[in-house]
């Protein structure tokens, strides 16, 4: 079990730290997402596009990743196809299955959203003093390591 800065592990302290990290991560992302309307896509569309970054998905896989039901993802996919963010293609082996993939326009929209979010966070980082930036750099490295599990 890992040690903390004040001595042996403390489940209460670890729980409090986890709670603070959870809240901070949510609030940081919410603030960074304030620029999302500038992409021209809805939050649901941006979220679905982020799932499609790893490649095409069936509508069922996309619904599971977005934690919504089939009718909801079908409506979202229809709108995204209408505005050119995704394209559908039928599964050659099963006519009931539809695959969706991001278009070049979808990649541009998602990239713009990411760029805007990163710019917002970068502005916040630039207001820190060098020692805080170094600490934050170390903390991000630790968080990245936690995500490898």
Residue frames relative to the residue before (quaternion, step in Angstrom):
aa qw qx qy qz dx dy dz
X 1.0000 0.0000 0.0000 0.0000 0.00 0.00 0.00
X 0.4900 -0.6946 0.4342 0.2983 3.62 -0.86 0.92
X 0.4032 -0.6864 0.5501 0.2524 3.52 -1.22 0.57
X 0.2856 -0.7296 0.5817 0.2183 3.57 -1.18 0.48
X 0.7352 -0.4663 0.2756 0.4077 3.55 -1.28 0.22
X 0.7352 0.4237 -0.2461 0.4684 3.62 1.09 -0.47
X 0.7773 -0.2856 0.1775 0.5318 3.60 1.14 0.27
X 0.8231 -0.2062 0.1423 0.5096 3.55 -1.12 -0.66
X 0.6759 -0.5041 0.3454 0.4120 3.56 -1.23 0.44
X 0.1112 -0.7688 0.6277 0.0509 3.51 -1.10 0.74
X 0.4008 -0.7328 0.4955 0.2384 3.58 -0.54 1.16
X 0.6274 0.5276 -0.3428 0.4589 3.58 1.03 -0.71
X 0.6732 0.4886 -0.2969 0.4690 3.58 0.89 -0.92
X 0.6518 0.5083 -0.3185 0.4640 3.58 0.94 -0.83
X 0.6364 0.5184 -0.3231 0.4710 3.59 1.04 -0.78
X 0.6575 0.5041 -0.3066 0.4687 3.59 0.95 -0.87
X 0.6450 0.5092 -0.3173 0.4733 3.59 0.98 -0.81
X 0.6422 0.5152 -0.3183 0.4699 3.58 0.95 -0.85
X 0.6464 0.5192 -0.3140 0.4627 3.59 0.99 -0.83
X 0.6660 0.4971 -0.2986 0.4693 3.60 0.94 -0.88
X 0.6450 0.5159 -0.3154 0.4673 3.57 0.99 -0.86
X 0.6287 0.5374 -0.3229 0.4601 3.57 0.96 -0.86
X 0.6939 0.4727 -0.2752 0.4682 3.58 0.80 -1.01
X 0.6647 0.5084 -0.3112 0.4505 3.57 0.89 -0.91
X 0.6561 0.5135 -0.3185 0.4521 3.60 0.92 -0.88
X 0.6572 0.5048 -0.3102 0.4659 3.58 0.94 -0.87
X 0.6951 0.4758 -0.2858 0.4569 3.58 0.83 -0.94
X 0.6231 0.5283 -0.3457 0.4617 3.60 1.02 -0.73
X 0.6845 0.4732 -0.2947 0.4697 3.59 0.86 -0.90
X 0.6282 0.5309 -0.3459 0.4515 3.61 0.97 -0.75
X 0.6677 0.4855 -0.3083 0.4728 3.58 0.94 -0.82
X 0.6617 0.5004 -0.3105 0.4641 3.58 0.95 -0.82
X 0.6634 0.5225 -0.2994 0.4441 3.60 1.10 -0.67
X 0.4426 0.7036 -0.4602 0.3119 3.61 1.19 -0.10
X 0.6716 0.4863 -0.2943 0.4753 3.59 1.15 -0.49
X 0.4112 0.7504 -0.4510 0.2537 3.63 1.22 -0.17
X 0.6178 0.5502 -0.3809 0.4130 3.67 0.90 -0.65
X 0.5876 0.5928 -0.3668 0.4108 3.61 1.16 -0.49
X 0.5893 0.5774 -0.3662 0.4304 3.61 1.25 -0.27
X 0.4363 -0.6909 0.4642 0.3419 3.57 1.16 -0.54
X 0.6481 0.4740 -0.3158 0.5055 3.59 1.29 0.03
X 0.5062 -0.6286 0.4917 0.3269 3.55 -1.23 0.48
X 0.6564 -0.4929 0.3721 0.4332 3.60 -1.20 0.27
X 0.6457 0.5142 -0.3285 0.4590 3.61 0.97 -0.79
X 0.6511 0.5083 -0.3202 0.4639 3.59 0.99 -0.77
X 0.6509 0.5088 -0.3168 0.4660 3.58 0.95 -0.83
X 0.6403 0.5227 -0.3218 0.4618 3.57 1.00 -0.81
X 0.6645 0.4923 -0.3039 0.4729 3.58 0.91 -0.90
X 0.6306 0.5283 -0.3351 0.4592 3.59 0.99 -0.78
X 0.6394 0.5286 -0.3390 0.4437 3.58 0.97 -0.79
X 0.6169 0.5265 -0.3413 0.4751 3.59 1.10 -0.64
X 0.7000 0.4826 -0.2646 0.4551 3.59 1.00 -0.82
X 0.4159 0.7106 -0.4663 0.3235 3.61 1.27 -0.04
X 0.7050 0.4660 -0.2694 0.4618 3.58 1.02 -0.72
X 0.7241 -0.3916 0.2430 0.5131 3.59 1.26 0.01
X 0.7249 -0.4376 0.2947 0.4429 3.53 -1.31 0.12
X 0.1282 -0.7652 0.6285 0.0550 3.54 -1.25 0.60
X 0.4769 -0.5868 0.5399 0.3697 3.52 -1.25 0.30
X 0.6367 -0.5056 0.3925 0.4300 3.56 -1.21 0.32
X 0.6283 0.5405 -0.3327 0.4499 3.60 1.05 -0.72
X 0.6557 0.4970 -0.3104 0.4761 3.58 0.96 -0.82
X 0.6502 0.5091 -0.3134 0.4689 3.56 1.01 -0.84
X 0.6350 0.5214 -0.3263 0.4675 3.60 0.98 -0.81
X 0.6580 0.5028 -0.3130 0.4649 3.59 0.94 -0.86
X 0.6654 0.5038 -0.3081 0.4566 3.59 0.92 -0.88
X 0.7257 0.4123 -0.2278 0.5015 3.58 1.04 -0.78
X 0.3522 -0.7707 0.4592 0.2665 3.58 1.35 -0.07
X 0.5129 0.5767 -0.4566 0.4426 3.55 0.86 1.09
X 0.5642 -0.6025 0.4473 0.3443 3.55 -1.30 0.30
X 0.7216 -0.4757 0.3049 0.4001 3.56 -1.27 0.44
X 0.6698 0.4899 -0.3447 0.4389 3.68 0.78 -0.80
X 0.6305 0.5371 -0.3308 0.4523 3.60 1.05 -0.75
X 0.6998 0.4514 -0.2883 0.4727 3.59 0.84 -0.91
X 0.6000 0.5574 -0.3618 0.4454 3.59 1.09 -0.60
X 0.6584 0.4908 -0.3034 0.4833 3.59 0.96 -0.85
X 0.6540 0.5087 -0.3139 0.4638 3.58 0.93 -0.90
X 0.6676 0.4993 -0.3044 0.4609 3.60 0.88 -0.92
X 0.6315 0.5332 -0.3398 0.4489 3.61 0.97 -0.77
X 0.6702 0.4805 -0.2962 0.4818 3.58 0.94 -0.86
X 0.6571 0.5081 -0.3150 0.4591 3.59 0.95 -0.85
X 0.6351 0.5038 -0.3266 0.4860 3.58 1.05 -0.69
X 0.6321 0.5549 -0.3276 0.4303 3.58 0.95 -0.88
X 0.7549 0.3633 -0.2058 0.5057 3.61 0.98 -0.83
X 0.5834 -0.6592 0.3321 0.3388 3.58 1.28 0.23
X 0.4442 0.7056 -0.4543 0.3137 3.61 1.18 0.38
X 0.7853 0.1151 -0.0520 0.6060 3.57 1.16 -0.63
X 0.1909 -0.7258 0.6337 0.1878 3.52 -1.37 0.11
X 0.3403 -0.7201 0.5739 0.1903 3.52 -1.16 0.72
X 0.0312 0.7618 -0.6463 -0.0324 3.50 -1.27 0.45
X 0.4854 -0.6723 0.4858 0.2764 3.52 -1.04 0.84
X 0.4735 -0.6357 0.5292 0.3026 3.52 -1.21 0.59
X 0.4260 -0.7309 0.4621 0.2662 3.61 -0.63 1.02
X 0.7174 0.4556 -0.2532 0.4622 3.59 1.12 -0.54
X 0.7942 0.1322 -0.0551 0.5906 3.59 1.21 -0.36
X 0.3417 -0.7877 0.4807 0.1778 3.57 -0.28 1.28
X 0.6158 0.5575 -0.3516 0.4317 3.61 1.20 -0.35
X 0.6783 0.4937 -0.2720 0.4713 3.58 1.22 -0.45
X 0.1030 -0.7738 0.6240 0.0343 3.54 -0.99 0.95
X 0.2186 -0.7514 0.6110 0.1195 3.54 -0.98 0.92
X 0.1261 -0.7651 0.6241 0.0962 3.56 -1.17 0.60
X 0.0328 -0.7853 0.6182 0.0020 3.53 -1.13 0.72
X 0.5586 -0.6160 0.4511 0.3241 3.51 -1.18 0.63
X 0.3397 -0.7067 0.5815 0.2169 3.55 -1.11 0.72
X 0.6887 -0.4300 0.3580 0.4611 3.56 -1.33 0.03
X 0.6276 0.5220 -0.3405 0.4666 3.59 1.01 -0.74
X 0.6335 0.5315 -0.3279 0.4567 3.60 0.97 -0.81
X 0.6487 0.5103 -0.3159 0.4680 3.59 1.00 -0.82
X 0.6449 0.5171 -0.3221 0.4614 3.59 1.01 -0.82
X 0.6573 0.5079 -0.3082 0.4637 3.59 0.93 -0.91
X 0.6735 0.4820 -0.3004 0.4730 3.58 0.88 -0.91
X 0.6425 0.5247 -0.3188 0.4586 3.59 1.00 -0.79
X 0.6349 0.5203 -0.3274 0.4680 3.57 1.01 -0.80
X 0.6427 0.5213 -0.3203 0.4610 3.58 0.97 -0.84
X 0.6565 0.5024 -0.3068 0.4718 3.57 0.94 -0.89
X 0.6493 0.5216 -0.3174 0.4533 3.58 0.92 -0.91
X 0.6652 0.5007 -0.3046 0.4627 3.59 0.93 -0.86
X 0.6541 0.5047 -0.3148 0.4673 3.59 0.97 -0.83
X 0.6598 0.5021 -0.3104 0.4650 3.57 0.91 -0.91
X 0.6294 0.5312 -0.3385 0.4550 3.60 0.98 -0.79
X 0.6353 0.5208 -0.3336 0.4624 3.58 0.99 -0.80
X 0.6869 0.4665 -0.2871 0.4776 3.58 0.85 -0.95
X 0.6137 0.5485 -0.3465 0.4499 3.59 1.01 -0.76
X 0.6340 0.5305 -0.3290 0.4565 3.58 0.99 -0.79
X 0.6523 0.5007 -0.3073 0.4789 3.56 1.03 -0.76
X 0.6446 0.5166 -0.3167 0.4662 3.59 1.01 -0.82
X 0.6475 0.5446 -0.3196 0.4266 3.60 0.98 -0.82
X 0.6403 0.5208 -0.3300 0.4582 3.60 1.18 -0.42
X 0.5651 0.5968 -0.3851 0.4198 3.59 1.26 -0.09
X 0.4782 -0.6183 0.5267 0.3341 3.55 -1.27 0.38
X 0.7021 -0.5008 0.2950 0.4114 3.60 -1.15 0.53
X 0.6603 0.5005 -0.3349 0.4487 3.63 0.90 -0.76
X 0.6382 0.5082 -0.3300 0.4748 3.61 1.07 -0.67
X 0.6194 0.5315 -0.3398 0.4674 3.58 1.06 -0.73
X 0.6454 0.5120 -0.3169 0.4701 3.59 0.97 -0.83
X 0.6540 0.5025 -0.3107 0.4725 3.59 0.96 -0.85
X 0.6510 0.5131 -0.3062 0.4682 3.57 0.96 -0.89
X 0.6193 0.5395 -0.3324 0.4635 3.58 1.01 -0.81
X 0.6620 0.4896 -0.3005 0.4814 3.59 0.93 -0.84
X 0.6557 0.5178 -0.3100 0.4538 3.58 0.95 -0.89
X 0.6406 0.5081 -0.3312 0.4710 3.59 0.96 -0.81
X 0.6251 0.5336 -0.3350 0.4608 3.60 0.99 -0.75
X 0.6443 0.5097 -0.3124 0.4770 3.57 0.99 -0.82
X 0.6582 0.5001 -0.3116 0.4687 3.59 0.92 -0.89
X 0.6295 0.5239 -0.3382 0.4636 3.60 0.96 -0.79
X 0.6473 0.5122 -0.3120 0.4704 3.57 1.03 -0.78
X 0.6241 0.5368 -0.3347 0.4586 3.59 1.04 -0.74
X 0.6866 0.4992 -0.2782 0.4495 3.58 1.06 -0.73
X 0.5664 0.5992 -0.3860 0.4137 3.59 1.23 -0.15
X 0.5302 0.6483 -0.4020 0.3701 3.59 1.21 -0.28
